[in-house]
Amino acid sequence: MKANNENPVYAYDRLEHLTSWDSDWAGLRVVVAGLGVSGFAAADTLIELGARVVVVDGNDTEANQTKATTLSIVGAAKTLLGAGSMDSLPLVEGQPAELVVTSPGLPPALGILADARDQKIQIWGDVELAWRVREREGRKTAQWLCITGTNGKTTTVGMTESILQTAGHKAIAVGNVGTPILDALRDPVEYDFFAVELSSFQLHWTYSLSPLASVVLNVAEDHVDWHEGYTNYLADKARVYENTQVACIFNANQDEIVRMVEEADVVEGCRAIGFWADTPALSMFGVVDRLLVDRAFLDDRRHQALEIAAVSDTGQLPTKHTVENALAAAALTRAAGISPEQVKAGLQNYEPGAHRIQLVANTHGVLWVNDSKATNPHAANASLSSFSPVIWVAGGLSKGVTYDELVQNHKDRLKAVVMIGTDTDALQSALDRHAPEVPVHNMTQSVLLSNQTDGVAVMQLAVAKAHEISEQNDTVLMAPAAASMDQFASYADRGNAFIDAVTDLVNQINS
C-alpha cells in the first residue's frame, strides 16, 4: 500500500474549505439531483446549513410532490419535477451552480450530470457530503467502518453493528442500508461508530472519505452497464480503501481485491489484513477446527492466534460466505479495538435479515431455504456451494448476465431445477449446455396462467413441484440468480411468496 498524508486537491477554493458542519456553507449554490431517500436527506441537510438549493427529479409522483412541498417549506429555492427536468443542469436563482449532489443510482451519463462535468462543476454523492459535515463543534465525531462488495454487504454491516452495540458502543448501520448517513449525523444521539454500507454507485462520487477501517468483501461482474465496464466497476470499489487509517481488510481469495489494497493511497501506518474461510497466514483472519481466529491483532501473531468465535456462531445455517462475512466484521471491529469476547457475543446476538440463507422449514428430512436476496449468479453461487443435493428454484430477470460458469460449478449437486420468472432463456441455455441430464421444470410455462406475471401463483406451483420430487436429505433452495421485478415487487416480495407457499405446504402435510 502507498501512504498518502495529503488532502485531496479541489478545483474551487470554497469547496476545498467545506470540511465540517461549521464551515461557511451559507449561500452555496447547489443542485441536488434525485429526490429519493438519500437525495431528500442531502437537500434537507444543505438547506439547514444555509445553502441555496434547487432539487431536481425526473419523476413527478405524488410522493415526490409531498417531498418537494416539505423542502419548499424549510427553504429550498426551487424543485423541478417531471420529464425533461434531468436533461440539463438548471441555474440556482439565476446563477450557475457551484456544486451538484447526486443520488447514487443516477448514471454518470445522465444529462444533468454530464452537463455539470462539461461546466467543470464538481459532483458529490451524499456520502461525500456526509463525510464533509461529520465534524460538528460540541458533538462527538463517529468513526467510520466502511464495507463494500458485490454480495454480503448488508449481512456484514449488520454483524458489525451488532458487535459494536454488544460491546457497549453507540453504533448504527448507515449508507446503502438502514439510515441515510446524513440523517444519522443529525440524530440527537452522538454515535461512536457508523457501520457504513457503500455501493459502487456511492463510491463513484466520493473523494475525501477516510475511514478508520475498510473492506471489500468480494467482487464479480455487476452493474457493468452503469460503470461502462468491469474495470471501472473495480476502480470504484477500490475507492473504499483510499485514505484508510488503521486497516484495509481484504478477501485473500480474490487477486483483484489484493491489487486494490496494494495500489491504495492510505494513511501512514495503515495495515493490510486478509481473511478467508481457511487456515490463516500471518496478519490474517481465518478458520481453524471450526473456529474463527485472529492472527492479526495480537502481539505474537507469528506463533499464536486468538479465538474469535465458533463457525456455529455465524448463523442458523453457517455457509462459507456467511463465515467470510463474519470474519470481515470481526476484522473491522478488532481494528476498532473491540475484544475477541465482545466480537463473539456480537455475532451471537446478530439477527440476520430475511431472505438471506433463511431456513423456512425442515420437514420429512427436506430443508427449505429462502435466499431470494441472491439476485445475481455470484450470490447464487455462494448459496449453491452450501448444500447438496439441491432442488434449485431459480429464474427471473437476468439483467443480461450469463449462467454458464454457475451451472458448470454446481451441475453435480443439482437434483433438479424448478424455474420461475419470465426471462429464463439464458439459464435454460446454460443448463442445456452444461447439465443436460438435470431435469428442468418451468413453472411459468407449464400451465396456462391467466397472468404469467402472477408471481404468487407461479411460486405456489414451484413449491408444489419441488415437494413432489424431493426426498429425504434434499435441500430445496430458492436462490434465483436473477432480479425479481418481472413477477414480484421486490426480492423481499418474492421471498415472502416462497415462505408463504412452503408454510401452506407444511400445514397441509401436518394436517
C-alpha angles and dihedrals in degrees: 000000000000121000119235120183096162126102116240115266117237131198096234126052094216095055090046090061096047095098105131142030088258095055119111103275094150114127095002107153109231135173114203111204113206131022101220124119095291094039093053091048090050093049093045092049095048092049089051088051090055100254122145104243134195114188122204131189131164094217117080095195129152090250092053092047089055091050090047091053091051092050091047090054092052093047115279111161093220143337121214118196136176143035115345096015092108095048096091141008113270126218121253110231090333097312134093117271117256094203140016121208111196134198109243100244097057110105118239090238092062111122097245092051095042088051091052091052092048089053090047091241113154118246122209131181122224089261092058090049091048092051090051093054099037093104115072128171112255095016134094115253113228120227115236124228106188127204130186138156140127092268137009098038097123094046092049092047090051092049091048092050091048093050093049093047092046088053089059100258127133100244136157138187109240142163121045089011133040118351122016108249092236091055090051090051090055093045114116087233111093103220126209094202141016117207097207123200110200127191122206087251092058094045091052090069099043124102114155102035112137110180125191088234134354139192141193105204099192141322134222134153108294134142089007090149091058092047094040093236143001093266091060091046090055091047091055093047089051091059089080089073096053113113093359110168110204114006139008102202117199143180102250091202093071121069091198090062093044088056091050090058094044091053099041122116103227140171113276110272097025112144132219111231120185130199138191138154092259139071105314124234123215114310092013141111118228148134129283123174092345091309128118107230138188120220093165113061101050133083100239096043092145092068107018143047131201119232109235105174144318123270086242089062091066098073150311091282106027112209133177094258095046088051089051090049090051091049090052092049090047092051092048093051094042086055086055092054101260115152123241090246091054092047090055093048091048093052090049090051094048115111110201120227119255122270096033112109087319118176106226101173144345107203130159090352094305121120117215110200128185116206099156088148087073093097097157137039093258092058093043090051090061092051096045090050089063102058141046137216096024135191096202120210103199146153143078133125105352096196090216096297125140126234103198097105093043093052093043091053095050108026092110093057096047115102092174142336122231109196128212127170135063098253103061103129095102093049093045091050092051091050091048091052102041108020107027091152093060112096114238123202114190107202096185091057100033096082136024101255117190087230120017091197089066096112095182092058092046092048092051089054091047093052092046091051092047090052091048093057099033125107135184113300093022122127120216102207122188101199102141100189086211142077119271107221097101093070105006140045092238143338087272091055089050091049092049090051089055092047092049093048093049091046090052090049093050091048090052092049092049097043 
